[in-house]
């Protein structure tokens, strides 16, 4: 089973990037990034920066699987509905 450190290294090498490049994009020291690839626990919340640096979703970074597009469209529809509801309520409260 692939752990997060192994996944970081795989995603980085698939994108033909050096550890230094990923660290620079994630705004972290390269020594810290290398420790994460070697299995050291990630403290804090750098996951979003790592996902952006590797150009993958958080889902793929954390699970190793690409997101299912049908699921993404369902979530997008839910977000759009919630946004429409918020706009409606905001408009009602301003009247």
One Martini backbone bead per residue (centre of mass of N, CA, C, O) as a GRO file, in nm:
protein
   95
    1UNK     BB    1   0.097   0.036   0.021
    2UNK     BB    2   0.060   0.375  -0.027
    3UNK     BB    3   0.208   0.632   0.103
    4UNK     BB    4   0.259   0.963   0.120
    5UNK     BB    5   0.561   0.964   0.055
    6UNK     BB    6   0.541   0.788  -0.199
    7UNK     BB    7   0.340   0.974  -0.345
    8UNK     BB    8   0.512   1.225  -0.363
    9UNK     BB    9   0.735   1.095  -0.533
   10UNK     BB   10   0.562   0.999  -0.769
   11UNK     BB   11   0.440   1.272  -0.850
   12UNK     BB   12   0.709   1.414  -0.896
   13UNK     BB   13   0.830   1.215  -1.112
   14UNK     BB   14   0.592   1.234  -1.315
   15UNK     BB   15   0.669   1.561  -1.340
   16UNK     BB   16   0.976   1.607  -1.347
   17UNK     BB   17   1.066   1.679  -1.044
   18UNK     BB   18   1.213   1.828  -0.793
   19UNK     BB   19   1.234   1.877  -0.465
   20UNK     BB   20   1.301   2.178  -0.489
   21UNK     BB   21   1.058   2.262  -0.664
   22UNK     BB   22   0.835   2.180  -0.468
   23UNK     BB   23   0.932   2.344  -0.227
   24UNK     BB   24   0.913   2.619  -0.362
   25UNK     BB   25   0.605   2.604  -0.434
   26UNK     BB   26   0.535   2.538  -0.113
   27UNK     BB   27   0.714   2.706   0.084
   28UNK     BB   28   0.956   2.502   0.164
   29UNK     BB   29   1.191   2.319   0.277
   30UNK     BB   30   1.367   2.067   0.133
   31UNK     BB   31   1.419   1.902   0.389
   32UNK     BB   32   1.124   1.866   0.462
   33UNK     BB   33   1.028   1.730   0.205
   34UNK     BB   34   1.219   1.484   0.221
   35UNK     BB   35   1.109   1.379   0.488
   36UNK     BB   36   0.825   1.320   0.378
   37UNK     BB   37   0.916   1.113   0.164
   38UNK     BB   38   1.050   0.939   0.419
   39UNK     BB   39   0.786   0.950   0.644
   40UNK     BB   40   0.742   1.199   0.778
   41UNK     BB   41   0.542   1.376   0.953
   42UNK     BB   42   0.289   1.601   0.887
   43UNK     BB   43   0.278   1.925   0.996
   44UNK     BB   44   0.002   2.078   0.962
   45UNK     BB   45  -0.111   2.259   0.637
   46UNK     BB   46   0.047   2.172   0.332
   47UNK     BB   47  -0.139   2.024   0.126
   48UNK     BB   48  -0.227   2.244  -0.073
   49UNK     BB   49   0.057   2.324  -0.167
   50UNK     BB   50   0.135   2.044  -0.269
   51UNK     BB   51  -0.090   2.011  -0.476
   52UNK     BB   52  -0.014   2.260  -0.641
   53UNK     BB   53   0.283   2.183  -0.703
   54UNK     BB   54   0.172   1.893  -0.838
   55UNK     BB   55  -0.102   1.924  -0.986
   56UNK     BB   56  -0.325   1.827  -0.769
   57UNK     BB   57  -0.547   1.698  -0.579
   58UNK     BB   58  -0.620   1.634  -0.263
   59UNK     BB   59  -0.734   1.358  -0.313
   60UNK     BB   60  -0.485   1.245  -0.462
   61UNK     BB   61  -0.274   1.300  -0.246
   62UNK     BB   62  -0.424   1.129  -0.009
   63UNK     BB   63  -0.513   0.856  -0.196
   64UNK     BB   64  -0.405   0.812  -0.513
   65UNK     BB   65  -0.670   0.912  -0.649
   66UNK     BB   66  -0.874   0.995  -0.884
   67UNK     BB   67  -1.133   1.173  -0.941
   68UNK     BB   68  -1.465   1.152  -0.989
   69UNK     BB   69  -1.648   1.328  -1.210
   70UNK     BB   70  -1.932   1.276  -1.106
   71UNK     BB   71  -1.875   1.376  -0.820
   72UNK     BB   72  -1.792   1.663  -0.899
   73UNK     BB   73  -2.064   1.745  -1.029
   74UNK     BB   74  -2.231   1.704  -0.775
   75UNK     BB   75  -2.076   1.909  -0.600
   76UNK     BB   76  -2.120   2.152  -0.786
   77UNK     BB   77  -2.429   2.152  -0.771
   78UNK     BB   78  -2.438   2.195  -0.465
   79UNK     BB   79  -2.287   2.464  -0.460
   80UNK     BB   80  -2.480   2.617  -0.650
   81UNK     BB   81  -2.728   2.588  -0.470
   82UNK     BB   82  -2.611   2.727  -0.219
   83UNK     BB   83  -2.555   2.995  -0.362
   84UNK     BB   84  -2.847   3.056  -0.441
   85UNK     BB   85  -2.957   3.059  -0.154
   86UNK     BB   86  -2.778   3.288  -0.049
   87UNK     BB   87  -2.871   3.500  -0.250
   88UNK     BB   88  -3.166   3.496  -0.169
   89UNK     BB   89  -3.126   3.568   0.133
   90UNK     BB   90  -2.972   3.829   0.084
   91UNK     BB   91  -3.194   3.969  -0.081
   92UNK     BB   92  -3.415   3.951   0.143
   93UNK     BB   93  -3.248   4.115   0.366
   94UNK     BB   94  -3.233   4.390   0.183
   95UNK     BB   95  -3.557   4.451   0.153
   0.00000   0.00000   0.00000
